[in-house]
Amino acid sequence: MPVNKIHDEFRAVDMSTGWEVPAGYPKGIQQKILSGGLDEENRRGSRSRLLRFEPGEFTTKPFVHEYWEEVFLVSGDLTVGNDENGNGGESFKPFTYACRPPGAFHGPFKSETGCVLFELHYFDPV
């Protein structure tokens, strides 16, 4: 996995291929890495990705990681803070944004109608 980003001018993004289920996520949530990568062990690198939820999909436990995360809800709906059965939480509509520092607990998440998120993940420079 490359940890360095490359110069990449505007290009069409094929939304029909290249999706994979991130480790620890249910199969109805997939990511598509757009650029870069993270070396979590050595705390370096950055990546941009799309994350999509199929309708009705949800996670059951909060997430926490050691890198910064910025999230922009591009389309659909996203609920934050649901329980292990996917109930409750606060719902958000497109064009909402979050920025989380390392160590911040966040989630669980669900989407009633499905959604696409644009995310940036990065470590502080040393």
N, C-alpha and C positions, 0 to 999 in steps of 0.2 A: 504494500500500500504506500503510494507516494505521500510524503508529508509536505513537500513543497508545491506551491501553486505555480502554474505556468501562465504565460501571457496567452490569453484566449479571447479573440475578438468575437463579436456577435456571431452566433451560429444557431441553427435550429436545434432544439432539444427534442429528441424522439421520446415522447411520453408513453409509447407503447412497449418499450423494452428497457432493460437495465435496472429493473426494480428488484430489491431483495429485502427479506425480513431481517431487521436488525436483531442482534443477540438479545434475548430476554423479552422480546415483543411477541404478541400473538400474530398469527399468519395474516390477519386482515389489516395489518399495518406494515407498510413497506417504505423503504428509503431508496432514493436515487442520488448518488453522489455526483455533484456537478464539478467540483474541483477540490484538489488537495486531499489531506488525510491527517489523522491524529495518531501520534505515538504517545499513548496514555502512560505507559511505563516510564518514559523519559520526559514526560510533560512538555512536549513540543509539537508544533504543527498547527494547522488550521484546516477546516473543511467547510464547504458550503454544500447543502443538500436540500432536496425536496423530501418531505415526509407526507405520506397520504394514508388516510383512514378510510376503510370501506364503511358504508352506512351501518350504524349500530355497533361498530367495533369499539372496544374499550380496554384500558389497562386496569389492573387491580391494586397496584401498590405505587407509592410515590417513588420518584427517581431522584438520585443525587449523583453528581460527578464532579471531577476536579478541574473542569475547564469552564470558561465563559460560554454562555449560550444566548443567542439572540434569535427570536422566533417571530415571524410575521405570518398571520393567517391570511392566505391568498384567496381561498374560496371555501364555501361550506360553513359548517358550524363546529365549534370546539367547546366542550364542557370541561372545566377544571375542578377537581376536588370531588369527583364521584366516589361512591363506596365500592367494595369488592364485587357487588352485583351490578354495577353500572348505574346506580340510582343517585340522585342529588347532584350537587355541584353548581357552579356558576357558568352559564352559557355565554359564549362570545361569538360575534359575527365577523365577516371579512373585514380586513383592513385594521385589525387590532395587533398589538405588538407587545412583546415581553423581552426583558433583558435580565438574565440571571447570573450572579457571580458564582465562582466555584464554591461547592459545599451547600448550595441552597436546595432544600427539599422542594419538589414541585410535582403536581399531579395528585392522583391518577387522572387520566384523560379519557374522554369518549367523544364520539361524533354521531349524532342522530342521522344526518343525511350524507355523511362523508365529508372529507375536507382535504385540502392541500395546504401544507405549511412550507415556507422557505426558512431555513435555519442556517445560522453561522455558529461554528464551534471553534474556540481557540484558547490557547494558553497565554498568560501574561508573558511578555518578553523578559528574559533573564537579565 
